[in-house]
Structures are given as structure tokens and as C-alpha cells.
Amino acid sequence: MNQSITTDLTDTTCSLCHCKHQTFLHDVLYKRNEPDVLIERYELRKICPSCVLFEHLEFYCPECFDLHDGTGEFICCCDCESKTHLKCLSDEEDVTEFKCSTCNHPKRLIFDLKELKDVKPRVDNVPWKLVDVQAARLLLTSARIADKLMSKARDESLSYAAMRANEAVSYREKATGAMSLFEKVKERNDRPFLLDRSRET
């Protein structure tokens, strides 16, 4: 991969592998360890396409790069969490101890743009880069995964907010009932008794 490494996080740096000067970064929400705090429940990170693919191998088929939708037959890799469609494998391929194409050739998931050497560079002397078919496939799959993760985080946040709202309504009803009971007790205690001589003036 023709990328330089840095520990400084910027808008063009992947927050996982720290590769900088990334042309494409996906916004992905990661869960924090504070489930009781709604605002801090998720942490937004900028992830490069390769890291999205490596971090979520179970989401897609490593052969056709289609996201799994719960249908079709597939085989699980013995070394990772990926699932490969049976229709994507050749009849001659051994499936007894199956290893997916990503485990056999992990560089397949490296998103790298090809430089156009025969084209005049831009004004800032940065060479033009080409998104070939493989790079486009990786970019599209990683974007779909990122969208799925964001949608899941949104749904969980809405569900959590609704739960907290219902709890607030329940607590308010209990508080209202307690105040009503208190007023009734207070009103009863304020009534004069026949044998209560302390009220006589």
C-alpha cells in the first residue's frame, strides 16, 4: 500500500490504521463503554475503506462483495468471521477446511488508487489518480457497511431515547400521585378533632 503512516489524527487520516492523505473516509459510530449516557454512547470515527472491510468481515461475501441479507447458501471461513456464497466458489474448490480469499490474499482489501503517469499533474503537482473496478468495488462495499452501521446506531439511539422518555413519564406519574396523596394526608391532619384541646384558643 503506497501510504505513509502517522499518529496525528486529521480529517484525512484513518483513526484505526492512521494512514494519512486518504481520499475517502467513512463516518462510523463505535459504541463506548457508557451505556447509561445517551450523548456519549457512540463515538464518531473516520475510517478508511480498507479498515471498514477488515473490521466487518461478517457483513459481506469476500468474493462478490455483496452484503449478506440472510438469504442464500454460504460457507464460513475457518480462520475469520467471513461467509462466502457457495455460488461464488468453483466446483473444484475444497470446502472441508475452507479459508476465504481474504485470509489467503489479504491485500485484496487494500484500497489503493492508481496514479495516472501519462497525464499532466494538477496545478498543485499532485498526480491524478484513477478509481479502477476493484477500488470502486471496495469503496462501494465499505460505504454500504458504514451506512448499515450508522442506521443501526441511529435505531438504537432512538430506542434508548424512547425508553428514557417512558421512564420520565412513569416517574412523573408516580411523583404526581405521591403529591396528591400528600395533600390528602395534610388536609386530613389539618381538620380539628373533638378531643383536641390544643386547638382551643
KOLMI-532346 format. One line per 2 residues: number of its first residue (from 1); their letters; for each residue x negated, z negated, y negated of N, C-alpha, C. Coordinates in steps of 0.001 Angstrom, whole numbers, plus 500000, padded with zeros to 6 digits. Last residue first. Layout:
NUM	a	X:Z:Y:X:Z:Y:X:Z:Y | ...
% end
This chain:
201	te	558472:428338:471775:557761:428001:470525:558538:426949:469753 | 557950:429076:475119:558800:428459:474125:557972:428069:472909
199	rs	556205:429991:477010:556654:430997:476074:557526:430402:474966 | 555801:427935:478694:554683:428280:477824:555089:429309:476793
197	rd	557871:427581:480390:557956:426885:479147:556814:427219:478193 | 559426:429326:482627:558144:429498:481917:558247:428869:480528
195	ll	561702:429434:484014:560986:428167:484047:559654:428244:483340 | 562518:432082:483605:563404:430988:483239:562669:429654:483148
193	fp	560064:434278:482084:560653:433639:483252:561490:432440:482796 | 559870:437354:480241:559886:435877:480274:560569:435364:481536
191	rd	557677:440092:481057:559039:439563:480975:559011:438037:481034 | 555086:440941:481525:555430:440588:480151:556840:440015:480007
189	nr	555040:441697:484161:554377:440430:483807:554717:439983:482386 | 556301:444167:483985:556916:443086:484748:556317:441731:484387
187	ek	554471:445638:482509:555822:445420:481967:556513:444269:482692 | 552322:445612:484280:552176:444980:482972:553546:444661:482370
185	vk	553392:447118:486353:552985:445732:486599:552888:444970:485282 | 553774:449547:485017:554918:448848:485615:554590:447380:485857
183	ef	551179:450207:484272:552175:449990:483234:553380:449228:483775 | 550034:450549:486836:549540:449500:485948:550559:449177:484852
181	ls	551390:452795:487729:551571:451525:488431:551129:450345:487557 | 550356:454646:485908:551805:454392:485941:552097:453060:486626
179	ma	547659:454598:486606:548059:454166:485263:549546:453848:485217 | 547824:455646:489222:547312:454292:489014:547714:453750:487646
177	gt	548787:458210:488703:549591:457278:489494:549146:455838:489297 | 546609:459214:487283:547922:459130:486636:548836:458155:487369
175	ak	544643:459132:489287:544476:458327:488071:545802:458154:487338 | 545706:460964:491094:545523:459571:491507:545382:458656:490291
173	er	545635:463273:489525:546917:462781:490000:546817:461322:490434 | 542870:463470:489199:543727:463266:488031:545085:462725:488443
171	ys	542017:463961:491797:541592:462725:491126:542462:462421:489907 | 543227:466472:492173:543603:465340:493017:543219:464019:492370
169	va	541879:468009:490274:543335:467849:490175:543802:466649:490982 | 539273:467825:491332:539558:467289:489989:541055:467061:489802
167	en	539589:469150:493766:539233:467740:493770:539544:467098:492419 | 540129:471699:492804:541163:470990:493562:540882:469495:493630
165	ar	537621:472222:491662:538816:472190:490818:539951:471453:491511 | 535964:472252:493925:535761:471227:492903:536977:471098:491972
163	ma	537031:474513:495190:537074:473215:495861:536917:472083:494854 | 536422:476485:493309:537823:476199:493618:537965:474840:494302
161	ay	533626:476432:493465:534287:476080:492209:535752:475731:492444 | 533281:477323:496103:532804:475989:495723:533481:475512:494438
159	sl	534314:479889:495882:534930:478947:496810:534538:477513:496458 | 532505:480968:494045:533925:480881:493706:534647:479883:494596
157	se	530160:480789:495583:530256:480056:494315:531707:479900:493882 | 530767:482491:497698:530520:481078:497976:530633:480244:496702
155	dr	531000:484917:496306:532154:484379:497022:531977:482885:497312 | 528354:485200:495323:529488:485118:494404:530690:484481:495086
153	ak	526901:485395:497690:526660:484262:496800:527808:484077:495815 | 527952:487833:498613:528131:486613:499403:527936:485380:498539
151	sm	527068:489553:496614:528501:489390:496836:528795:488113:497625 | 524306:489343:496974:524900:488909:495710:526396:488683:495863
149	lk	524071:490448:499545:523670:489059:499307:524282:488515:498020 | 524927:493060:499058:525647:492232:500021:525325:490754:499814
147	da	522969:493923:497274:524365:493873:496842:525193:492978:497764 | 520742:493836:498970:520786:492986:497779:522215:492837:497263
145	ir	521497:495838:500795:521321:494457:501250:521408:493494:500068 | 521493:498067:499112:522733:497665:499781:522651:496224:500275
143	as	518795:498140:498410:519807:497932:497367:521136:497493:497974 | 517620:498691:500875:517333:497406:500226:518345:497110:499123
141	tl	518639:501293:501253:518974:500216:502189:518746:498853:501563 | 517484:502672:499064:518937:502598:499210:519343:501447:500127
139	ll	514728:502382:499588:515304:501885:498338:516808:501707:498458 | 514448:503673:502048:514116:502254:501918:514760:501645:500678
137	ra	515225:506271:501280:515958:505561:502336:515699:504056:502255 | 513276:506906:499404:514677:506838:498988:515517:506076:500008
135	aq	511033:506964:501055:511117:505967:499986:512557:505803:499504 | 511720:509184:502674:511533:507855:503268:511642:506759:502216
133	vd	511844:511266:500741:513016:510921:501559:512893:509518:502144 | 510113:510200:497704:510373:511109:498816:511548:510591:499643
131	vl	509757:510045:494468:510505:509307:495483:510854:510275:496598 | 506673:510403:492797:507795:511045:493478:508433:510089:494483
129	kw	505308:509925:489550:505438:509552:490955:506742:510101:491518 | 502831:510830:487151:504200:510925:487638:504227:510585:489128
127	pv	500400:508535:485808:500794:509704:486605:502254:509660:487014 | 499916:507674:482478:500417:507183:483757:500892:508377:484580
125	nd	499230:508377:479936:498261:508642:481009:498659:508028:482350 | 501278:508296:478164:500501:507063:478321:499494:507162:479465
123	vr	502414:510814:478522:501698:510547:477272:500814:509311:477396 | 501768:511679:482004:502603:511400:480854:501743:511074:479637
121	pk	499763:514317:483532:500222:512928:483334:501079:512793:482086 | 500769:517363:485067:500108:516739:483931:500650:515324:483722
119	vd	500556:517640:488582:501402:517617:487400:500669:516864:486298 | 499214:517352:490909:499165:518677:490275:500001:518761:489007
117	kl	499770:514822:491874:498441:515088:491331:498368:516418:490580 | 502090:512535:491930:502035:513989:491800:500733:514363:491099
115	ek	502108:509862:494245:501675:510399:492958:501624:511927:492998 | 504811:508343:495866:503710:509303:495947:503385:509841:494557
113	ld	505539:504910:496205:505831:506199:495581:504600:507079:495609 | 506449:502865:498814:505329:503363:498020:505679:504748:497491
111	fi	507429:500278:500667:507972:501194:499670:506846:501609:498732 | 507015:499772:503984:506305:499682:502710:506845:500750:501765
109	lr	508064:500042:506463:508912:499414:505452:508214:499263:504109 | 506090:501073:508047:507245:501928:507781:508110:501363:506663
107	kp	504278:499195:508687:504039:499926:507444:505183:500880:507108 | 504890:498256:511233:505438:497547:510065:505228:498288:508746
105	hn	505455:499408:514039:504854:500068:512876:505396:499428:511595 | 506506:497545:515825:505458:498460:516273:504724:499116:515116
103	ct	508392:496281:514250:507335:495482:514864:506184:496369:515338 | 509966:498538:513613:509322:497765:512548:508188:496908:513094
101	sc	510982:499421:516007:509999:500264:515336:509287:499532:514205 | 511219:496647:518338:511748:497613:517371:510611:498377:516697
99	kf	510819:496310:521743:510257:495987:520432:510684:497076:519457 | 512233:495200:524752:512300:496126:523620:511662:495530:522368
97	et	511812:495159:527683:511234:494244:526689:511096:495017:525392 | 513607:497256:528477:513505:495996:529209:512929:494897:528308
95	vd	513790:499781:527466:514540:498746:526760:514475:497406:527493 | 511897:502625:526876:512047:501444:527718:512715:500326:526914
93	ee	513169:505870:526293:512587:504651:525753:512920:503457:526631 | 514399:508172:527067:513170:507821:527767:512595:506480:527317
91	ds	516497:508594:525351:516806:508197:526729:515566:507736:527483 | 515904:507098:522104:515835:508214:523059:516098:507697:524467
89	lc	518132:505438:519863:516994:505445:520772:517057:506646:521693 | 520458:505387:518458:519262:505812:517723:518020:505894:518607
87	kl	522350:504343:520079:522440:505765:519829:521222:506293:519089 | 521803:501646:519906:521432:502344:521134:521452:503859:520937
85	ht	520449:500351:516938:521550:501064:517593:521043:501764:518858 | 518740:497276:516898:518655:498728:516838:519834:499351:517563
83	ks	518216:494466:515000:519078:495032:516034:519113:496546:515844 | 515777:491880:514304:516412:493186:514078:517223:493628:515281
81	ec	514322:489586:514441:515783:489450:514431:516509:490778:514264 | 511544:489996:516777:512120:489699:515464:513644:489671:515577
79	dc	510825:490438:519426:509849:489803:518538:510406:489450:517161 | 512716:491808:520819:512236:490565:521432:511266:489814:520522
77	cc	515615:493111:519201:514167:493128:519367:513719:491783:519946 | 518676:494042:520732:517903:493136:519882:516418:493236:520208
75	if	520680:496923:520515:519761:496116:521307:518905:495297:520363 | 524151:497889:520247:522785:497783:519759:521977:496902:520705
73	eg	527134:499704:519651:526260:499009:520583:524839:499003:520048 | 529754:499147:517184:528708:499907:517854:527866:499037:518772
71	tg	530240:496816:514444:530713:497772:515450:529513:498489:516075 | 529213:495286:512421:529872:494604:513524:530406:495520:514601
69	dh	527766:496728:510653:529132:496388:510249:529913:495710:511365 | 524491:496979:509459:525370:496640:510570:526730:496203:510039
67	ld	523387:499746:507496:523705:498322:507607:524660:498097:508771 | 520963:502123:508567:522346:501816:508223:522587:500317:508391
65	fc	518458:502916:509409:518557:502120:508183:520000:501937:507691 | 517821:504082:511781:518627:504880:510851:518806:504198:509498
63	ep	515963:502056:512702:515791:503485:512973:516531:504340:511946 | 516605:499450:512204:515313:499927:511732:515055:501410:511996
61	cy	519736:498593:510935:519054:499220:512065:517722:499791:511577 | 520171:495445:509175:520192:496907:509300:519470:497363:510570
59	fe	519957:492665:509039:521039:493324:508319:521194:494806:508656 | 517778:491457:510119:519003:491438:510922:520146:492206:510280
57	lh	515780:491467:508235:515700:492456:509323:516998:492543:510113 | 515187:490430:505601:516549:490533:506143:516602:491615:507220
55	ef	512574:490538:504751:513223:489228:504760:514594:489262:505436 | 511949:493258:504774:511253:492367:505704:511953:491019:505832
53	lv	513662:494163:502702:513804:494668:504066:513146:493743:505082 | 512707:492762:500484:514123:492660:500856:514314:493086:502309
51	cs	510077:493684:500447:510341:492280:500761:511803:492063:501141 | 510505:496393:499720:509874:496055:501000:510158:494614:501397
49	pc	511685:496247:497101:512430:496774:498254:511835:496385:499600 | 510986:493031:495535:510713:494450:495738:511460:494942:496977
47	ik	513012:490817:493683:512359:491127:494950:512149:492632:495062 | 513508:488187:491600:513325:489635:491582:512447:490017:492766
45	rl	515980:485631:491959:514615:486129:492124:514617:487651:492071 | 517868:482872:491063:517743:484323:490966:516272:484718:491049
43	ey	519195:480415:493069:518062:480759:492210:517870:482266:492231 | 522049:478302:493318:521332:479527:493621:520227:479753:492600
41	re	522865:475855:492347:522977:476104:493773:522194:477341:494191 | 523049:474911:489811:521716:475046:490388:521749:475368:491875
39	il	525782:474745:489333:524968:475616:488488:523610:475875:489112 | 526731:472878:491292:527160:474278:491310:526217:475177:490525
37	vd	525391:470599:493314:525316:471024:491916:525592:472516:491864 | 525295:470077:495985:526327:469390:495212:526336:469773:493739
35	pe	523115:471347:497156:524454:471888:497404:525553:471256:496572 | 520180:471957:496507:521095:471069:495801:522517:471566:495968
33	nr	518182:473665:497343:518490:472514:498176:519353:471490:497452 | 519304:477081:496756:518457:475922:496523:518899:474778:497428
31	ky	519418:480417:497940:520003:479080:497878:518926:478040:497587 | 518841:483249:495907:518413:482410:497015:518983:481013:496835
29	lv	519878:486404:494961:520111:484975:494797:519705:484240:496066 | 518080:489111:493639:518614:488467:494838:518737:486980:494575
27	dh	517625:492134:492154:518006:490754:491857:518687:490165:493089 | 514904:494258:492971:516294:493872:493196:516490:492416:492797
25	lf	512927:496646:491303:513061:495265:491764:514543:494929:491884 | 510847:499391:490986:512185:498941:491356:512103:497508:491868
23	tq	508186:499525:490233:509151:500353:489512:510577:499874:489762 | 505879:496969:489789:506911:497518:490648:507915:498315:489812
21	hk	503618:495667:488846:503884:497051:488445:504870:497728:489390 | 502539:493574:491647:502961:493845:490283:503118:495339:490049
19	ch	503363:491485:494283:502873:492815:493916:503413:493164:492534 | 504300:489073:495244:503528:489076:493992:502855:490422:493701
17	cl	506022:488664:497296:504687:489158:497657:503754:489238:496456 | 508096:487346:495682:507719:486948:497033:506300:487376:497380
15	sc	508642:488398:493225:508454:486960:493286:508110:486461:494682 | 507075:491285:491987:507912:490728:493047:507614:489237:493176
13	tt	507024:492171:488598:506307:491554:489709:507301:490991:490713 | 508038:492913:486196:507679:493993:487125:506921:493468:488328
11	dt	508376:490641:484721:509574:491411:485039:509291:492558:485994 | 506055:488391:486364:506570:489108:485207:507807:489873:485637
9	ld	503956:485886:487426:505259:486499:487622:505730:487126:486316 | 500727:485939:488625:501523:485834:487407:502831:486591:487593
7	tt	499167:486511:490739:500000:485315:490876:500850:485090:489642 | 498775:489830:492112:498611:488859:491041:499491:487657:491334
5	is	497443:492841:493413:498056:491548:493644:497778:490621:492467 | 498285:496352:493341:497397:495238:493050:498162:493933:493126
3	qn	498870:498910:495749:499372:497992:494750:498365:496878:494540 | 499326:500936:497911:498473:501123:496751:498964:500273:495595
1	m	499147:500000:501182:500000:500000:500000:499113:500000:498771
% end
